[in-house]
Amino acid sequence: MSGTGLNIYRRLLGYSRPYFGRIALAMLASLVVASVDVASAKLIQPLIDRIIAARELALVNIVPVIVIGLAVVKGVGRYVQAYLIKTAGQLAVQDIRNDLYAHSLSLSMGYFARSPMANLMSRILNDVGIMQRSASDVLVDALRESFTLVGLTCLAFYTDWKLATMAFLVLPVAVVPASLIGGKIKVNTRRGQASMGNLTGILQETFSGIKVIKAFGKEQDEVGRFRTENRSFYHFMRKVLKYDSAATPIIELLASFGVAAVFWYGINRVLTGAITQGELFSFTAAILMLYTPVKRLTKVSNTIQKSVGAAERVFEVLDEVPDIRNAPGACSLGRVAGEVAFDRVTFAYDQDPVLRDFSVVAQPGEVVALVGPSGAGKSTVVGLLARFYDQSEGTIRIDGQDIRGVTQESLKANLAFVDQETFLFNDTVRANIRYGNPSASDVEVEEAARQAFAEEFIAQMPEGYETHIGDRGVRLSGGQRQRLCIARAILRNVPILILDEATSALDTESEAMVQKALANLMQNRTTFVIAHRLSTIMHADKIVVLDDGRVQEVGTHRELLELGGLYNKLYEMQFQD
C-alpha cells in the first residue's frame, strides 16, 4: 500500500479507537477460531498413524466427540468475533459520517459556491456507504484469517520445515500481482465514486426541476443523460469487478505450484521413511487450509483498496478548511442595538471585484434599501454582513465592533433572514415557525403567525399548526410559504433583519398581504431590504443605489427622484405606463 493509502487507513483505524474493547474481545475470539483450525490439521496425524495405520480401534469412538466439540467451539468463536468486530466497524464508520456531515455544515458559503452539492451528498452517502460495507468485511476477515494463517504456518514449519519451505516459495511471487490488482481497484473505485456523484447530481436536478422538465417535454432527454452517466459508472465498476475477480484465480494458480511441490517431495520423504504417512497428511491438510486464508486476505486487500479509494474522497472534505473562522480571542457580540456601518468595503469572488469601496451607515431601527441593476452587488452586501464571506478590504462594524473580531455564533444570533427562496422543511407548520427560536412556547409561535398574517390559512389546514407541509412547503402557495418564513423571522426576535427580494415571486394580492406582514416584522429593527420592485421600498429611511459594485446615489425616495440620476431612471422604467 502506498504512503497515502497507509495514512488514510491509519486515520480510519483512529476512528476504531473508542471501540477497542469490542475489538480486543473479537481478537480473542479470532484466536480461538484459528486455534481450532490448527488443531483440526494437527489431529489428522494421530488419526492416520494411530487409528488407521496402527489399528488402535479404541480411539474410534472419540473421533465424533472431538469433531463436534471443535465445531461448537469454532462456531461460538466465529459468532462472537463477527458480531463484535462488525458492530465496532459500523460504529466507527457512523462516527465518520457524523463528523463529515457536521464538518460540511461548518464550511463557508464559498465552498458550496464552488463545489456541486450533489458531489458532497455522494461523499456522505455513497462513499461512506462503501466504507461501511468494507469495514465489516475487512475487520472480520483480516483478524480471523491472519490468526489462522499464522497458526497454520507455525504448524507447517513445526511438522517439516523442508516441506514448508517448498510450499512457501510461491507466496512472495503472489504478492506482486496482488499489489498490482489492488492498485487498479483503488483507482477505478475512486473514479466510479466520482461518476456516482454525477449521477446523484442528475437525480437532484431532475426531481428539483421536474415541473420544468415536464413543461418542456424533456423527459427523454433527461433519461438519455442519466443513462450516459450510468454507463460511465458501469465502465469504472466493470474494471473493479474485473480485477477483483482475477485475484482469486491467480492466487490459486500460484498455489497449485506449491501444492504440487509438497506432494512430490512429501511422497518421496514417506517412501524413504523420513516422515510418516500421518505427518504427510497432516502437513498437506495444513498447507491446503493455509492457502484459503491467503486467498481471503487477498480479497481483504482488494476491499481495503476500495475503502481507501472512497475514504480519500471523504477525507478530502474533512480536510477542507473553512474560509470563515472565528479569530483567535474572538469575543461574543451580545445583543446589539443595531447600528451597522460599512466602511470602504471591497470584495471579489475571484479576481474581478463585485463590490468596490462600499460605505454606508444604518442607524438602529433604520430601513436601508439596496437597489440597482442585476449584478450590481446588492446580495453581496448582505452576504458580507452575515459573514458568508469576508471582504477583501475595509471594515464592517455592528455597534462599533468589527464583525471579524466576534464569534460567528453571536453574530448570527443578531440576524434574521427572509429570502426570495422561501425554504421550508418537510415538517409541521409549528416546527417550521419555531426553527428560528427552538425554545419558543406554542403561544409565542401562534402570536408570530398572527403578526405574519398566516393565522387564517393555518386555521384552514386539516391539522392546523401540526399539518405537515411537504418537501420545501410544496403544499402551500408562494404567499403562504413567504408568510411562514416571516413568522419564523418574527419569532427569532433579533435586532437586524435582512430581506432579500422577499416579494419578488409573488402575485399582487399575495404581495400586499406579505407587505403587511413585513411591516410588522420590520418594526424597531435595523433592516436591509433588497428589492427590484421600487414600490416596495419607497418609504425606506435610506435608499442606496448600486451599479457595477459602487455606490452611485444615497437618499430618500423623494431626494433621489429630484436628483434625476440612476434611481430616477429605474423608477421611470418601472412606472412609465
C-alpha positions in Angstrom: 0.0 0.0 0.0 1.3 3.5 -0.8 2.2 6.1 1.8 -1.1 7.9 1.1 -3.1 4.7 1.5 -1.3 3.9 4.8 -2.1 7.4 6.0 -5.7 7.1 5.0 -6.1 3.7 6.6 -4.3 4.9 9.8 -7.0 7.6 10.0 -9.7 5.1 9.5 -8.2 2.9 12.3 -8.2 6.0 14.5 -12.0 6.0 14.4 -11.9 2.5 15.8 -10.0 3.5 19.0 -13.2 4.2 21.1 -14.3 0.7 20.4 -11.1 -1.0 21.3 -12.8 -3.2 24.0 -15.1 -4.8 21.4 -12.1 -5.3 19.0 -10.0 -6.8 21.7 -12.7 -9.4 22.6 -13.1 -10.1 18.9 -9.4 -10.7 18.6 -9.6 -13.3 21.4 -12.5 -15.0 19.6 -10.5 -14.9 16.3 -7.6 -16.6 18.2 -10.0 -19.3 19.3 -11.2 -19.9 15.7 -7.6 -20.0 14.4 -6.6 -22.5 17.2 -9.5 -24.8 16.1 -8.3 -24.8 12.5 -4.7 -25.5 13.6 -5.9 -28.3 15.9 -8.0 -29.8 13.1 -5.0 -30.0 10.9 -2.8 -31.4 13.7 -5.3 -34.1 14.7 -5.1 -35.7 11.2 -1.7 -37.1 12.1 -2.8 -39.3 15.1 -6.0 -40.2 13.1 -3.9 -41.7 10.3 -0.9 -43.1 12.3 -2.7 -44.5 15.3 -6.2 -45.4 14.2 -5.8 -46.4 10.6 -2.1 -47.5 10.4 -1.6 -48.8 14.0 -5.3 -50.1 14.3 -5.9 -48.6 17.8 -9.6 -49.1 17.4 -10.5 -47.9 20.9 -9.8 -44.3 19.8 -12.5 -44.5 17.0 -15.3 -43.6 19.4 -13.5 -40.4 20.5 -13.4 -39.0 16.9 -17.0 -37.9 16.7 -16.8 -36.1 20.1 -13.7 -34.3 19.0 -15.2 -33.3 15.6 -18.4 -32.0 17.2 -16.6 -30.3 20.0 -14.3 -28.5 17.7 -17.2 -27.4 15.6 -19.1 -26.0 18.6 -16.0 -24.1 19.8 -15.3 -22.7 16.4 -19.0 -21.7 15.8 -19.2 -19.8 19.1 -15.9 -18.1 18.4 -16.9 -17.1 14.8 -20.2 -15.7 16.1 -18.6 -13.6 18.9 -15.8 -12.4 16.6 -18.1 -11.5 13.7 -20.7 -9.7 15.9 -18.3 -7.7 17.9 -16.0 -6.7 15.1 -18.9 -5.8 12.7 -20.6 -3.6 15.3 -17.3 -1.9 16.1 -16.8 -1.2 12.3 -20.3 0.1 11.9 -20.0 2.4 14.9 -16.6 3.7 13.7 -18.0 4.5 10.2 -21.1 6.0 11.8 -18.8 8.4 13.6 -17.1 9.2 10.3 -20.4 10.0 8.7 -21.4 12.2 11.6 -18.1 14.1 11.5 -18.4 14.5 7.7 -21.9 15.9 8.0 -21.0 18.2 10.9 -17.8 19.4 9.1 -19.7 20.1 5.9 -22.1 22.3 7.7 -19.2 24.3 9.2 -17.7 25.0 5.7 -18.1 28.5 4.4 -20.6 29.6 1.7 -17.6 29.9 -0.7 -17.1 26.2 -0.6 -20.7 25.5 -1.5 -20.5 28.1 -4.3 -17.6 26.3 -6.0 -18.5 22.7 -5.2 -21.5 20.9 -6.6 -24.0 20.0 -3.8 -24.6 16.5 -5.3 -20.8 15.7 -5.1 -20.9 16.4 -1.3 -24.1 14.3 -1.0 -22.5 11.5 -2.8 -19.5 11.5 -0.5 -21.7 11.5 2.6 -23.9 8.7 1.4 -22.2 6.6 -1.3 -18.5 6.9 -0.3 -19.2 6.4 3.4 -21.5 3.6 2.4 -18.6 1.8 0.7 -16.5 2.3 3.8 -19.3 1.0 6.0 -19.6 -2.2 3.9 -15.9 -2.6 3.8 -15.4 -2.1 7.5 -17.2 -5.2 8.4 -15.6 -7.4 5.7 -12.1 -6.1 6.3 -12.1 -6.3 10.1 -13.8 -9.7 10.3 -11.8 -11.5 7.7 -8.5 -9.7 8.4 -8.5 -10.7 12.0 -9.7 -14.3 11.6 -7.7 -15.2 8.5 -4.5 -13.5 9.8 -4.6 -15.6 13.0 -5.4 -18.7 11.1 -2.5 -18.1 8.6 0.0 -17.6 11.4 -1.2 -20.7 13.3 -1.1 -23.0 10.2 2.3 -21.6 9.1 3.8 -22.4 12.5 2.3 -25.9 12.4 3.7 -26.5 8.9 7.2 -25.5 9.9 6.9 -27.4 13.1 5.9 -30.6 11.2 8.5 -30.4 8.5 10.5 -27.2 7.7 11.8 -28.5 4.4 8.3 -29.2 3.1 7.1 -25.9 4.5 9.9 -24.0 2.7 8.9 -25.5 -0.7 5.3 -24.7 -0.1 6.0 -21.1 0.8 8.3 -20.3 -2.1 5.3 -19.2 -4.2 3.9 -16.7 -1.6 6.4 -13.9 -2.3 5.6 -14.3 -6.0 1.9 -13.9 -5.3 2.4 -10.5 -3.6 3.3 -8.8 -6.9 0.1 -9.5 -8.8 -2.0 -8.9 -5.7 -0.4 -5.5 -5.2 -0.9 -4.5 -8.8 -4.6 -5.7 -8.7 -5.2 -3.7 -5.5 -3.8 -0.5 -7.1 -6.1 -0.8 -10.1 -9.1 -1.5 -7.8 -8.4 1.7 -5.8 -8.1 3.9 -8.8 -11.2 2.7 -10.5 -13.2 2.8 -7.3 -12.3 6.4 -6.9 -13.3 7.2 -10.5 -16.5 5.2 -10.1 -17.5 7.2 -7.0 -16.9 10.4 -8.8 -19.2 9.2 -11.5 -21.7 8.3 -8.8 -21.5 11.9 -7.6 -22.5 13.0 -11.1 -25.4 10.5 -11.1 -26.5 12.0 -7.8 -26.4 15.5 -9.3 -28.6 14.4 -12.2 -31.1 12.9 -9.8 -31.1 16.0 -7.7 -31.6 18.3 -10.7 -34.3 16.1 -12.2 -36.5 15.9 -9.1 -36.0 19.5 -8.2 -36.8 20.7 -11.7 -39.5 18.1 -12.5 -42.0 20.9 -13.4 -39.7 22.5 -15.9 -38.8 19.1 -17.4 -42.4 18.2 -17.9 -43.4 21.6 -19.1 -40.8 21.4 -21.9 -41.3 17.8 -22.6 -37.7 16.9 -21.9 -38.3 13.6 -20.1 -36.5 11.5 -22.8 -33.5 13.9 -22.9 -33.1 13.6 -19.2 -33.4 9.8 -19.4 -30.7 9.8 -22.0 -28.4 12.0 -19.9 -28.9 9.7 -16.9 -28.2 6.6 -19.0 -25.0 8.1 -20.3 -23.7 8.8 -16.9 -24.9 5.5 -15.5 -23.0 3.8 -18.4 -19.9 5.7 -17.3 -20.3 4.5 -13.7 -20.7 0.9 -15.0 -17.5 1.4 -17.0 -15.4 2.0 -13.9 -17.2 -0.6 -11.8 -16.7 -3.2 -14.5 -12.9 -2.6 -14.2 -13.2 -3.0 -10.4 -15.1 -6.3 -10.8 -12.6 -7.5 -13.5 -9.5 -7.0 -11.3 -11.3 -8.3 -8.2 -12.5 -11.4 -10.0 -8.9 -12.1 -11.3 -7.4 -12.1 -7.8 -8.6 -15.5 -6.6 -7.7 -17.5 -9.8 -4.2 -16.0 -9.9 -3.6 -16.9 -6.2 -5.0 -20.5 -6.8 -2.8 -20.9 -9.9 0.3 -19.9 -8.0 -0.7 -22.0 -5.0 -1.0 -25.1 -7.2 2.8 -25.0 -7.8 3.4 -25.0 -4.1 0.9 -27.9 -3.5 2.4 -29.9 -6.4 5.9 -29.5 -4.9 4.7 -30.6 -1.5 3.1 -33.7 -2.9 6.1 -34.7 -5.0 8.7 -34.0 -2.3 6.4 -35.3 0.6 5.7 -38.7 -1.1 9.4 -39.2 -1.7 10.1 -38.5 2.0 7.4 -41.0 3.1 8.9 -43.6 0.8 12.4 -43.1 2.2 10.9 -43.3 5.8 11.9 -39.6 6.7 8.3 -38.9 7.7 5.1 -41.0 8.4 2.0 -41.1 6.3 0.1 -39.3 9.1 2.7 -36.5 9.2 2.4 -36.1 5.4 -1.4 -35.9 5.5 -1.4 -33.6 8.5 1.1 -31.3 6.7 -0.8 -31.4 3.5 -4.0 -30.5 5.3 -2.3 -27.6 7.0 -1.0 -26.3 3.6 -4.3 -26.7 1.8 -6.1 -24.9 4.7 -3.3 -22.3 4.7 -4.0 -21.2 1.1 -7.6 -20.5 2.0 -6.7 -17.5 4.3 -4.2 -16.4 1.8 -6.9 -16.1 -0.9 -9.3 -14.5 1.6 -6.6 -12.0 2.7 -6.1 -11.1 -1.0 -9.8 -10.3 -1.2 -9.4 -8.3 2.0 -6.6 -6.3 0.4 -8.9 -5.6 -2.6 -11.7 -4.5 -0.2 -9.2 -2.2 1.6 -8.3 -0.6 -1.7 -12.0 0.1 -2.4 -12.3 1.5 1.1 -9.2 3.7 0.7 -10.5 5.0 -2.7 -13.7 6.0 -1.1 -12.0 7.3 2.1 -9.8 9.6 0.1 -12.8 11.4 -1.2 -14.3 11.6 2.3 -11.1 12.9 3.9 -10.8 15.5 1.2 -13.9 17.1 2.6 -12.9 16.6 6.2 -9.6 18.2 5.5 -11.2 21.2 3.8 -10.5 24.3 6.0 -13.5 26.7 6.3 -12.8 30.1 4.7 -14.6 31.9 7.6 -13.5 31.0 11.1 -13.6 32.7 14.5 -10.5 34.8 15.0 -8.2 33.9 17.9 -9.7 35.5 21.0 -13.0 36.4 19.3 -15.5 37.8 21.7 -19.2 37.4 22.0 -21.2 40.2 20.3 -24.1 40.1 22.8 -27.5 41.6 21.8 -26.8 44.7 19.8 -28.7 48.0 19.4 -28.5 47.5 15.6 -26.1 50.2 14.2 -24.4 48.8 11.1 -21.5 50.5 9.4 -19.8 49.5 6.1 -16.5 51.4 5.8 -14.8 51.3 2.3 -15.6 47.7 1.8 -14.3 45.9 -1.3 -15.0 42.2 -2.2 -14.2 39.9 -5.1 -15.4 36.3 -5.6 -12.5 35.5 -7.9 -10.3 38.3 -9.4 -12.8 40.9 -10.5 -14.3 43.0 -7.6 -18.1 42.8 -7.4 -18.2 45.4 -4.6 -15.9 48.5 -4.6 -15.2 51.0 -1.8 -18.7 50.5 -0.4 -19.6 52.7 2.6 -23.0 53.2 4.3 -24.2 53.5 7.9 -27.6 52.2 9.2 -28.7 53.6 12.5 -30.7 51.4 14.9 -34.2 50.8 13.7 -33.5 52.3 10.3 -34.6 50.8 7.0 -31.9 50.8 4.3 -32.9 49.7 0.8 -30.4 48.4 -1.7 -31.4 48.9 -5.3 -29.7 48.7 -8.7 -29.4 46.6 -11.8 -28.8 42.9 -11.6 -25.2 42.1 -10.7 -24.7 45.5 -9.0 -23.6 43.9 -5.7 -26.8 44.1 -3.6 -26.8 40.5 -2.4 -23.1 40.6 -1.8 -23.6 43.4 0.7 -25.9 41.4 2.9 -23.8 38.2 2.4 -20.8 40.1 3.8 -22.9 41.4 6.7 -23.8 37.8 7.6 -20.2 36.8 7.1 -21.0 34.3 4.5 -17.8 35.7 3.0 -15.1 38.1 4.3 -14.4 41.3 2.5 -11.0 41.9 0.7 -10.7 45.4 2.1 -12.5 47.7 4.5 -14.4 47.0 7.7 -18.0 46.1 8.7 -19.0 47.1 12.2 -22.1 46.4 14.3 -22.4 48.7 17.3 -18.8 49.7 16.7 -17.4 46.2 16.8 -15.6 44.7 13.7 -17.7 41.6 12.9 -14.4 39.7 12.1 -13.5 40.0 15.8 -16.7 38.5 17.2 -17.8 34.9 17.2 -19.9 33.7 14.3 -22.5 32.3 16.7 -23.1 35.6 18.4 -23.2 37.4 15.1 -25.8 35.1 13.6 -27.8 35.4 16.9 -28.4 39.0 16.0 -29.6 38.4 12.4 -32.7 37.1 10.7 -33.3 36.4 7.0 -36.3 36.4 4.8 -35.1 35.3 1.4 -36.7 35.1 -2.1 -36.1 31.4 -1.9 -38.7 30.5 0.7 -37.1 27.4 2.1 -39.2 25.4 4.5 -38.5 22.0 5.9 -40.6 18.8 5.4 -42.2 19.2 8.8 -45.2 20.7 10.6 -46.2 24.4 10.3 -45.3 24.8 14.0 -41.9 23.3 13.7 -41.0 25.5 10.7 -42.0 28.7 12.5 -40.2 27.5 15.7 -37.0 26.9 13.7 -36.0 30.5 14.3 -36.3 30.1 18.1 -36.5 26.4 19.3 -37.2 27.5 22.9 -40.4 29.5 22.0 -43.7 28.4 23.5 -46.7 27.5 21.5 -48.3 30.8 22.4 -45.3 32.7 21.0 -45.4 30.6 17.8 -49.1 31.4 17.3 -48.5 35.1 18.0 -45.7 35.2 15.4 -48.1 33.6 12.9 -50.8 36.2 13.7 -48.3 39.0 13.1 -47.3 37.5 9.8 -50.9 37.2 8.7 -50.6 33.5 8.5 -53.1 32.5 11.2 -56.1 32.5 8.8 -54.7 30.0 6.3 -53.1 27.8 9.1 -56.6 27.5 10.7 -58.0 26.2 7.5 -55.4 23.4 7.3 -56.5 19.8 8.3 -54.4 19.7 11.4 -53.7 23.4 11.9 -50.2 24.0 13.3 -49.5 20.3 13.2 -50.0 19.9 9.5 -47.1 18.6 7.5 -46.4 21.0 4.6 -44.3 18.6 2.4 -40.9 19.0 0.9 -39.9 22.7 0.7 -43.5 23.5 1.7 -44.9 22.2 -1.6 -48.4 22.0 -0.3 -48.5 25.8 0.2 -48.8 28.7 -2.2 -45.9 31.1 -2.7 -47.6 33.8 -0.5 -48.3 31.3 2.3 -44.7 30.0 2.3 -43.4 33.5 2.5 -45.6 34.4 5.4 -44.4 31.3 7.3 -40.8 32.5 6.7 -41.8 35.9 8.0 -43.4 34.3 11.1 -40.1 32.4 11.6 -38.2 35.7 11.5 -40.6 37.4 13.8 -40.3 34.6 16.4 -36.5 34.9 16.2 -36.8 38.4 17.5 -33.4 39.8 16.6 -32.3 43.5 16.1 -31.0 43.2 12.5 -33.2 42.0 9.6 -32.3 41.1 6.0 -34.9 41.0 3.3 -33.6 39.7 0.0 -36.2 40.1 -2.7 -38.8 38.9 -0.2 -41.8 39.6 -2.5 -40.2 39.2 -6.0 -42.0 36.0 -6.9 -45.5 36.9 -5.6 -48.7 38.0 -7.3 -50.2 41.4 -6.4 -52.7 40.0 -3.9 -50.1 37.9 -2.1 -47.6 40.7 -2.2 -50.0 43.0 -0.4 -50.5 40.5 2.3 -46.8 39.8 2.7 -46.1 43.5 2.8 -48.4 43.9 5.8 -46.5 41.0 7.5 -43.2 42.6 6.7 -44.3 45.9 8.2 -44.9 44.1 11.5 -41.5 42.3 11.2 -39.5 45.5 10.5 -40.8 47.4 13.5 -37.9 48.6 15.7 -35.4 46.6 13.7 -32.4 47.7 11.6 -33.5 46.4 8.2 -31.6 45.9 4.9 -34.0 45.5 2.0 -33.0 44.3 -1.4 -35.8 44.8 -4.0 -36.3 45.2 -7.7 -39.8 46.5 -7.2 -39.2 50.1 -6.2 -42.8 50.4 -5.0 -41.9 48.2 -2.0 -39.0 50.4 -0.7 -40.4 53.9 -1.4 -40.8 54.5 2.4 -37.3 53.4 3.3 -35.3 55.7 5.5 -32.3 55.4 3.2 -32.0 54.1 -0.4 -28.6 53.1 -1.6 -28.3 52.9 -5.4 -25.6 50.5 -6.6 -24.2 50.0 -10.0 -21.1 47.9 -11.0 -20.3 47.4 -7.3 -20.1 51.1 -6.5 -22.5 53.4 -4.6 -24.0 55.8 -7.1 -26.6 57.6 -5.0 -27.9 57.7 -1.5 -31.0 59.3 -0.2 -34.7 59.0 0.3 -37.2 58.2 -2.4 -38.1 61.8 -3.0 -34.5 63.1 -2.9 -33.3 60.5 -5.4 -36.2 61.3 -7.8 -35.3 65.0 -7.6 -31.6 64.2 -8.3 -32.6 62.7 -11.6 -29.9 60.0 -11.7 -29.9 56.3 -11.9 -32.7 55.8 -9.4 -34.9 58.1 -11.3 -34.2 56.2 -14.5 -35.0 52.8 -12.8 -38.2 54.4 -11.4 -39.4 55.7 -14.8 -38.6 52.3 -16.4 -40.9 50.5 -13.9 -43.7 53.1 -13.7 -43.7 54.6 -17.3 -47.1 53.1 -18.0 
